[in-house]
Amino acid sequence: MESDNRTNVFQIKIFDDIDNDELVSNWRRIEKAYDYFPQSRYGWCAPWWKTFGGKRVLHVITAIDQNKKIVGIAPCCIERAFGCKLLRSFPIHFGDFYTFIVENESYYEDIVNVVIEYMKSFSGWNAVKLDQVNQEDRIHGLLINMRFGKKEMTQIITARFENNSINEFISKLSKNTRKKIKNKKKRLNNDYILTVHEYDNYKGYLEIFHDLRMIYKKRWSRDMREMQYQCRNKALNNCFGQKKVIIFVLKANDKIIAFLIGFLHKLTFYAWKISHDPDFNQYSPGFLMIYYTMQTLMAKNIFRMNFMGGGHEHDKVWAKDGFITMNYFMLFSDGSLRGKFLRNYFLQWRDILTHFYYRISHTKPFYEKLRFLTFSTQVWNMKSLAPLKDFVEKKVILRIRQFGWRTSVIQGLKSVIRPIYQNDTDLIFICPKRPEIPKESYREVQLLTLEKLEERKTAWGLLRIDEQRLRNFLNQGCMGFLIEKGEQLAGYAFIQTSGTYPFGKNGQFIVPDKVAVFKNQFVFPAFRGQRLTFQLNAARSSSIPTEKVPIVFVLPENKYAIRSLKKRGFFATLKVVRSIWFKRHTKQRIYVIKENDLNQVMIGGFEPDKNRRTDLRQNG
């Protein structure tokens, strides 16, 4: 889809396809000719959109001249926020600076103003939000002139060491910083053979990628999602091809103990990602990584180091003679009620809600802050409070982690009116084509049997209610799978191939011969992030006969499960909506999302009883 809107000399042309040949060729032409920052280039923005665009609608705004040539580009998309539509910049949380890509310097302000005027036309959105606009960027002043509101996001710290040797630069730092550099260097060099390496090509990066990932995981006790790494690697590959990225690595006895990924742009090094091995904390390897990076940069006649977003105090120690700028998000809304709501939310209310959210969600463990329930951990751990503790951990904390605050609150409100009325929705995902899965993919998975449960229940420390739940599944003829880590039960999952499968609060599905229901998969919180879910699903998929099709009932709000299923080849085919009054009178509606041969077989499994009325609706 492309649309035109004439404004003065230039026109506006919209692109909703990130791979459009005209858009791609002109974007790359302008970024190269005017040497734009790597995070503004097509090779950086496109991988993010293809990976995380999701339900957002691409809306790249371009300005074209009288010869129909693209002379300006503003990467934007439209997303829903609180029932309103928001035009916002992208990539989101994948870049530290945002700007417009403009070709014609003589008409720079005219081109930018045309783009801004189009944004303020509100042609299908209620507000405009541009993140990470630096105060030194030329579009910042033009947005202010157009009466955009702004709010601080992060400080940008730059260390400057022009015409200095490393020793001259260090001599200008504080006494404590100089002393720390000297002591940490001496201690590390006494204990290890220290070397600094740099990588300026994608092949070299891939050789150390696993080590860098393990350092990040060890440093933060968590790992990023696979799709995040895939997006990052595609973007970095494009930057390596343009000679815009370099990675510095600090090794002790050939073991990587710290790394720094950054961009080279106009004689400035931009430090993007830095991390270190926490086993070497006593040597401050991250601190020394910056020191050795600066030393290497000076040898390359690069005399500035920009620490990008964050504004951390530990970065400011390097910038005594440097300077600090500010990144803002810029906002403009229409005069409608929705527009005013978005403006107040982003400029005022969001900070208040975020402060409250972090005070609650970042409490570890959460229940220690519930002062109205307990005054100390010792009291909370009393045996008499075990049921209450178990309820808070499993019904409150885990639900919030899985569904988020908003959905959890809505679910809680629904539970209040449940005795009178409830409305439940389930999506049914199927996977007719299953690829062969090697056994190595699920080598840790074991069969869960009644004998195994009886033998290991004490060692696993299962609560009676959990033990009874597993026992009931097995007594119903379900096939169970488990993963043990040490002496602990790390996760389990089941398959049901016959009988009646209960779903929702009181739904019943008679399992047809042609399907196998994947049900009740659970990985304990302490073992999440170790790809155990993948192993359990691989084992389940490999264990069912080829003539049976695996199906899964999923709540629409369970975004993590839906995303995981789609990655494994599942797709939604039916939607079941159940309205229940006074826990007795049920109206059940079945919507066909995608036509396939299995639909009628599955629909036959939803047998109505005397109090249940079932309607079938196509393409709901």
C-alpha positions in Angstrom: 0.0 0.0 0.0 1.3 3.4 -0.9 -0.4 6.8 -0.5 0.5 10.3 -1.4 -0.2 13.7 0.3 1.0 16.9 -1.3 2.6 19.5 1.0 4.5 22.4 -0.6 7.4 21.2 -2.8 7.6 17.7 -1.3 5.1 14.9 -1.1 4.5 12.2 1.4 4.6 8.6 0.4 3.9 5.7 2.9 5.3 2.2 2.7 3.9 -0.7 4.6 6.4 -3.3 3.3 9.9 -3.3 4.8 11.2 -5.2 1.8 9.8 -2.8 -0.8 12.5 -2.4 -3.5 12.0 1.4 -3.8 12.2 1.9 -0.1 15.2 -0.4 0.4 17.3 1.0 -2.4 16.8 4.7 -1.5 17.2 4.0 2.3 20.6 2.4 1.6 21.6 5.1 -0.9 20.9 7.9 1.5 22.5 6.3 4.6 25.7 5.6 2.6 25.9 8.9 0.9 25.4 10.9 4.2 27.0 8.3 6.6 24.1 7.9 9.0 24.6 6.2 12.4 24.4 2.4 12.1 21.3 2.1 14.2 19.4 4.3 11.7 20.3 2.2 8.7 18.1 -0.2 6.9 20.3 -3.2 7.9 19.6 -2.4 11.5 16.0 -1.5 11.4 14.7 -4.2 9.1 15.8 -7.2 11.2 14.0 -5.7 14.2 10.8 -5.2 12.3 10.8 -8.7 10.8 11.4 -10.2 14.3 9.4 -8.0 16.6 6.9 -6.1 14.4 4.2 -8.4 15.6 0.7 -6.9 15.4 2.1 -3.4 14.7 1.3 -1.9 11.3 4.4 -0.7 9.4 4.1 3.0 8.4 7.4 4.2 7.0 6.9 7.9 6.1 9.0 9.1 3.2 9.3 12.5 1.5 9.6 12.6 -2.2 10.7 15.5 -4.4 9.2 16.7 -7.7 11.0 13.9 -9.6 9.4 11.3 -7.4 12.7 10.6 -5.7 12.8 9.7 -2.0 14.7 12.4 -0.2 13.6 11.7 3.4 12.7 8.6 5.5 11.1 8.4 9.0 10.8 4.7 10.2 7.5 4.5 12.0 4.8 2.0 12.8 1.2 2.1 14.3 0.4 0.2 17.4 -2.5 0.0 19.7 -2.2 1.3 23.3 -5.1 1.2 25.7 -7.6 1.0 22.8 -6.0 4.0 21.1 -3.7 4.1 18.1 -0.2 5.4 18.5 2.2 6.3 15.6 5.7 5.6 17.0 9.3 5.3 15.9 11.0 2.0 15.5 13.1 0.0 16.3 11.9 -0.2 19.9 14.4 -1.0 22.7 16.9 -1.8 20.0 18.7 1.5 19.5 20.0 4.4 21.4 19.4 7.2 18.8 16.5 8.0 16.5 16.5 10.4 13.6 15.1 10.9 10.2 17.1 9.8 7.1 17.4 13.0 5.0 19.3 13.4 1.7 19.1 17.0 0.6 21.0 19.2 3.0 19.8 22.4 1.3 16.2 21.5 2.0 16.8 19.6 5.3 14.4 21.6 7.4 11.7 21.7 4.6 11.8 17.9 4.3 11.7 17.3 8.0 8.9 19.8 8.5 6.8 18.1 5.8 7.2 14.7 7.6 6.3 16.3 11.0 3.2 18.0 9.5 2.1 14.6 8.1 2.6 13.1 11.6 0.4 15.8 13.0 -2.4 15.1 10.5 -3.4 12.1 12.7 -4.5 10.1 9.7 -5.4 7.0 11.6 -3.7 7.6 15.0 -4.4 9.6 18.1 -0.8 10.5 19.1 2.8 10.5 17.8 5.7 9.2 20.0 9.3 9.3 18.9 11.8 7.6 21.3 15.5 8.3 21.8 15.7 11.7 20.1 19.0 13.3 21.3 19.0 17.0 22.1 22.0 17.5 19.7 20.1 16.0 16.8 18.7 18.5 14.3 15.2 17.0 14.4 15.0 17.8 18.1 14.7 21.5 17.6 12.3 21.2 14.7 10.0 19.0 16.8 10.1 21.5 19.6 9.2 24.2 17.1 6.2 22.1 16.0 5.1 22.1 19.7 5.9 18.5 20.5 6.1 17.7 24.2 9.2 15.9 25.5 10.3 13.9 28.4 13.7 12.8 29.5 14.7 9.2 28.7 18.4 8.8 29.4 21.7 10.7 29.7 24.3 10.2 27.0 27.9 10.4 28.3 30.9 11.0 26.0 34.5 10.7 27.1 36.9 12.9 25.0 40.6 12.2 24.8 41.8 14.3 21.8 45.5 14.7 21.5 46.2 12.6 24.6 48.2 9.5 25.2 46.5 7.0 27.5 48.7 8.1 30.4 47.9 11.8 29.8 44.2 11.0 29.7 44.3 8.9 32.9 46.2 11.7 34.7 43.2 14.0 34.2 40.8 11.5 35.9 40.0 11.5 39.6 42.5 10.2 42.1 40.3 7.2 43.0 39.8 6.2 39.4 43.6 6.4 38.7 44.3 4.3 41.8 41.6 1.7 40.8 43.1 1.4 37.3 46.6 0.9 38.6 45.7 -1.7 41.3 43.3 -3.7 39.2 45.8 -3.9 36.3 48.6 -5.0 38.6 46.5 -7.6 40.3 45.2 -9.1 37.1 48.5 -9.1 35.4 50.1 -10.8 38.4 47.6 -13.7 38.4 47.0 -14.2 34.6 48.5 -13.6 31.2 46.3 -10.8 29.9 45.6 -10.1 26.3 43.2 -7.8 24.4 41.6 -8.9 21.1 39.4 -7.1 18.6 37.1 -8.6 16.0 35.9 -6.5 13.0 34.2 -9.2 11.0 31.1 -11.4 11.4 33.0 -14.7 11.1 35.2 -13.8 14.0 32.2 -12.7 16.0 30.5 -16.1 15.4 33.6 -17.9 16.7 33.2 -16.2 20.1 29.4 -15.8 20.1 28.8 -18.8 22.4 31.4 -17.5 25.0 29.9 -14.0 24.9 26.4 -15.5 25.4 27.5 -17.6 28.4 29.2 -14.5 30.0 25.9 -12.5 29.7 23.9 -15.4 31.1 26.3 -15.9 34.0 26.5 -12.1 34.7 22.7 -11.5 34.8 21.5 -15.0 35.8 19.3 -15.1 32.8 19.5 -15.4 29.1 17.9 -13.5 26.2 15.4 -15.2 24.0 16.7 -17.0 20.9 14.8 -14.6 18.7 16.5 -11.6 20.3 19.9 -13.1 19.5 18.8 -13.9 15.9 17.7 -10.3 15.4 20.9 -8.9 17.0 23.1 -11.2 14.9 21.4 -10.2 11.6 21.8 -6.5 12.4 25.4 -6.9 13.5 26.2 -8.9 10.3 24.9 -6.0 8.3 27.0 -3.5 10.4 30.1 -5.7 10.0 29.6 -5.6 6.2 29.7 -1.8 6.4 32.8 -1.7 8.7 30.8 0.0 11.4 31.1 -2.4 14.3 34.0 -3.7 16.3 34.2 -6.0 19.3 36.9 -5.8 22.0 37.6 -8.9 24.1 39.7 -9.1 27.3 41.2 -12.6 27.9 42.9 -14.0 31.0 45.0 -17.1 30.1 43.0 -17.3 26.8 39.7 -17.3 28.7 37.3 -14.4 27.8 36.5 -12.5 31.0 35.0 -9.3 29.4 33.8 -8.0 26.1 32.5 -4.7 24.6 30.5 -4.4 21.4 30.4 -1.0 19.8 30.1 1.1 16.7 32.7 3.2 14.8 31.1 6.4 13.5 32.7 9.6 12.5 35.9 9.2 14.7 33.8 8.2 17.7 33.4 4.8 19.3 29.9 4.1 20.6 30.0 1.5 23.4 26.8 -0.5 23.0 27.0 -3.7 25.0 29.5 -4.5 27.7 29.6 -7.5 30.1 32.1 -9.5 32.1 32.5 -12.8 33.9 31.3 -12.4 37.5 33.9 -15.0 38.6 36.5 -12.3 38.0 34.6 -9.5 39.9 37.6 -9.0 42.2 39.6 -7.7 39.2 36.8 -5.3 37.9 37.1 -6.7 34.3 34.4 -4.5 32.9 36.2 -1.4 34.2 39.5 -2.6 32.8 37.7 -3.5 29.5 36.9 0.2 29.0 40.5 1.2 29.9 42.0 -1.2 27.3 39.4 -0.2 24.7 40.4 3.4 25.1 44.0 2.6 24.8 43.4 0.7 21.5 41.2 3.5 20.2 43.9 6.1 20.7 46.3 4.0 18.7 43.7 4.1 15.9 43.4 7.9 16.2 39.9 7.7 17.5 39.6 10.1 20.4 36.0 9.9 21.6 34.0 7.2 23.4 30.2 7.6 23.6 28.6 5.3 26.3 25.2 5.6 24.6 22.0 5.1 26.7 22.1 4.6 30.4 23.8 7.6 32.0 25.4 5.3 34.6 27.6 6.8 37.3 30.4 4.3 36.6 30.6 5.7 33.0 30.9 9.3 34.2 34.3 8.6 35.9 35.8 8.4 32.4 34.2 11.7 31.2 35.7 14.4 33.4 36.6 16.5 30.4 33.7 15.1 28.3 30.1 16.2 28.0 26.7 14.9 28.7 23.6 15.2 26.5 20.0 14.0 27.0 17.8 11.7 25.0 14.1 12.5 25.0 10.9 10.9 23.8 8.9 13.5 21.8 5.1 13.4 21.9 2.2 15.1 20.2 -1.5 14.2 20.4 -4.7 15.2 18.8 -7.5 17.0 20.7 -9.6 13.9 21.2 -10.2 12.3 24.5 -8.0 9.3 23.5 -5.2 11.7 22.4 -5.4 13.6 25.7 -5.3 10.3 27.6 -2.2 9.1 25.8 -0.5 12.5 26.4 -1.2 12.4 30.1 -0.3 8.8 30.4 3.2 9.0 28.7 4.1 12.4 30.1 2.8 12.1 33.7 1.0 8.9 34.8 3.4 6.4 33.4 6.2 7.3 35.8 3.9 6.9 38.8 2.7 3.5 37.6 6.2 2.3 36.7 7.5 3.2 40.1 4.7 1.2 41.8 5.2 -1.7 39.4 9.0 -2.0 40.0 8.5 -1.8 43.8 6.2 -4.7 43.6 7.5 -6.9 40.8 11.2 -6.5 41.6 10.8 -7.7 45.2 12.6 -11.0 45.7 10.9 -12.9 47.1 7.6 -11.0 46.5 5.9 -12.2 49.7 8.5 -10.7 52.0 7.1 -7.3 51.1 3.5 -8.2 52.0 3.6 -6.4 55.3 0.0 -6.8 55.9 0.5 -10.6 56.0 3.8 -10.9 57.8 6.5 -8.9 59.5 9.5 -11.2 58.9 10.6 -14.1 56.8 10.8 -16.3 59.9 7.1 -15.7 60.6 6.2 -16.2 56.9 8.1 -19.6 56.9 6.0 -20.9 59.8 4.4 -24.2 59.0 1.0 -22.8 59.8 1.3 -20.3 57.0 2.5 -22.8 54.4 -0.9 -22.9 52.6 -1.0 -19.1 52.4 2.6 -18.9 51.2 1.9 -21.5 48.6 -1.2 -19.6 47.4 0.7 -16.3 47.0 3.6 -18.0 45.2 1.5 -20.1 42.8 -1.7 -18.1 42.3 -0.3 -14.6 42.4 3.4 -14.4 41.6 3.5 -17.1 38.9 0.3 -15.8 37.3 1.7 -12.3 37.1 5.0 -13.6 35.6 3.1 -15.6 33.0 0.3 -13.2 32.0 1.5 -9.8 33.1 -0.1 -7.4 35.6 -2.9 -6.2 33.3 -4.2 -9.6 32.4 -3.8 -10.9 35.9 -5.9 -8.1 37.4 -8.6 -8.7 34.8 -8.6 -12.4 35.6 -8.9 -11.5 39.3 -11.9 -9.2 38.6 -13.5 -11.9 36.6 -13.1 -14.4 39.4 -15.1 -12.0 41.7 -18.2 -12.2 39.5 -17.7 -15.9 38.5 -20.5 -17.2 40.8 -23.0 -15.2 38.6 -21.4 -15.0 35.2 -18.2 -16.1 33.5 -17.0 -15.8 29.9 -14.1 -18.1 28.9 -12.2 -18.3 25.6 -9.9 -21.1 24.4 -7.9 -21.2 21.2 -7.2 -24.6 19.7 -3.8 -25.0 17.9 -2.9 -27.9 15.7 0.2 -29.2 14.0 -0.7 -31.5 11.1 2.9 -31.7 9.8 5.5 -32.7 12.3 9.2 -32.7 11.3 11.4 -35.6 12.5 13.0 -34.7 15.9 16.4 -36.4 16.8 16.4 -38.1 20.2 19.4 -35.9 21.2 16.9 -33.0 21.3 15.2 -34.5 24.4 17.8 -36.7 25.9 17.0 -35.5 29.5 13.3 -36.4 29.2 12.0 -39.5 31.0 8.7 -41.2 31.1 6.5 -40.4 34.1 4.7 -43.4 35.4 2.8 -44.3 38.6 5.8 -46.4 39.8 8.2 -43.5 39.1 6.0 -41.1 41.0 5.7 -43.4 44.0 9.5 -43.9 44.0 10.5 -40.2 43.7 7.7 -38.2 45.3 9.6 -37.8 48.6 12.9 -36.8 46.9 11.0 -34.3 44.7 9.3 -32.7 47.8 5.9 -32.5 46.1 3.0 -31.0 47.9 0.1 -33.4 48.4 -2.1 -31.5 46.0 0.6 -31.6 43.2 1.2 -35.3 43.8 -2.5 -36.0 43.5 -2.8 -34.0 40.3 -0.1 -36.0 38.6 -1.5 -39.3 39.9 -5.0 -38.4 38.5 -3.5 -37.7 35.1 -1.8 -41.0 35.0 -4.9 -42.9 36.3 -6.9 -41.3 33.4 -4.6 -43.0 30.9 -2.4 -40.0 30.1 1.2 -40.4 29.0 3.5 -38.4 31.2 7.0 -37.0 30.7 9.4 -35.5 33.2 12.9 -33.9 33.5 14.9 -34.2 36.6 17.8 -31.9 37.6 19.8 -33.5 40.3 17.3 -34.7 42.9 14.6 -32.2 41.9 11.7 -32.4 39.5 12.3 -29.7 37.0 9.3 -30.0 34.7 6.6 -32.3 33.4 4.1 -32.6 30.6 1.3 -35.0 29.5 -0.5 -36.3 26.4 -4.1 -37.5 26.3 -5.2 -39.6 23.4 -8.7 -40.8 24.6 -11.5 -40.1 27.0 -12.8 -36.7 28.1 -10.4 -33.8 28.3 -11.6 -31.0 30.7 -10.8 -27.5 29.5 -11.5 -24.1 31.0 -13.7 -24.1 34.2 -16.2 -26.8 33.2 -15.7 -27.4 29.4 -15.5 -31.0 28.2 -13.9 -32.3 25.0 -14.2 -35.9 23.9 -10.9 -36.7 22.4 -11.3 -38.1 18.8 -9.2 -41.0 17.6 -7.3 -38.8 15.2 -5.9 -36.3 17.7 -3.7 -36.3 20.7 -4.1 -33.4 23.3 -0.9 -31.8 24.7 -1.8 -30.8 28.2 -0.5 -29.6 31.6 3.0 -28.7 30.7 4.8 -27.1 33.6 8.5 -26.1 34.3 9.3 -25.0 37.8 10.5 -21.4 38.1 14.0 -22.3 39.3 14.6 -24.2 36.0 13.2 -21.8 33.5 15.4 -20.4 30.8 17.1 -23.8 30.2 15.1 -24.9 27.2 13.3 -27.6 29.2 10.0 -26.7 27.5 11.5 -27.4 24.1 12.7 -30.8 25.3 9.3 -31.8 26.8 7.5 -30.7 23.6 10.0 -32.6 21.4 9.5 -35.8 23.5 5.7 -35.4 23.3 5.7 -34.8 19.6 7.9 -37.8 18.9 5.9 -40.2 21.1 2.6 -40.0 19.3 1.8 -42.1 16.2 2.1 -40.4 12.8 -1.7 -40.8 12.1 -2.5 -38.7 15.1 -2.4 -34.9 15.1 -1.2 -33.0 18.2 -3.6 -30.3 19.4 -3.3 -27.8 22.2 -5.9 -25.7 24.1 -4.4 -22.2 24.9 -5.8 -19.1 26.6 -5.6 -16.1 24.2 -3.8 -14.0 26.8 -1.0 -16.6 27.1 1.2 -14.8 24.6 4.4 -16.8 25.5 2.7 -20.2 24.8 1.2 -18.9 21.6 4.5 -17.6 20.3 6.3 -20.9 21.3 3.6 -23.0 19.5 3.9 -20.9 16.3 7.6 -21.4 16.3 7.1 -25.2 16.3 4.6 -25.2 13.4 1.3 -25.0 15.3 -1.5 -22.7 14.1 -4.8 -21.7 15.5 -7.8 -23.4 13.9 -10.8 -23.1 16.3 -11.9 -20.7 19.0 -14.3 -21.9 21.7 -16.2 -19.2 23.7 -18.2 -20.3 26.7 -20.7 -18.0 28.5 -22.0 -19.5 31.8 -24.7 -18.1 34.0 -25.0 -19.1 37.7 -22.6 -22.0 37.0 -25.4 -24.0 35.3 -26.6 -22.5 32.0 -23.9 -22.6 29.4 -23.8 -21.2 25.9 -20.9 -22.5 23.9 -19.9 -20.9 20.6 -17.3 -22.5 18.3 -15.6 -20.2 15.7 -13.6 -21.6 12.7 -10.4 -19.6 12.4 -8.8 -21.6 9.6 -10.4 -24.2 7.4 -8.8 -27.7 7.5 -9.9 -31.3 7.3 -9.6 -31.8 11.1 -12.1 -29.2 12.1 -15.2 -31.3 11.8 -13.5 -34.1 13.7 -12.7 -31.8 16.6 -16.0 -30.0 16.5 -17.6 -33.4 17.0 -15.8 -33.7 20.3 -17.6 -30.8 21.9 -20.8 -32.7 22.8 -23.5 -30.5 24.3 -25.3 -31.7 27.4 -28.8 -30.7 28.6 -27.7 -27.4 30.0 -25.2 -26.5 27.2 -26.1 -25.0 23.9 -23.5 -25.1 21.2 -23.4 -22.8 18.1 -21.0 -23.1 15.2 -19.9 -19.9 13.6 -17.6 -19.7 10.6 -14.5 -17.6 10.4 -14.9 -16.0 13.8 
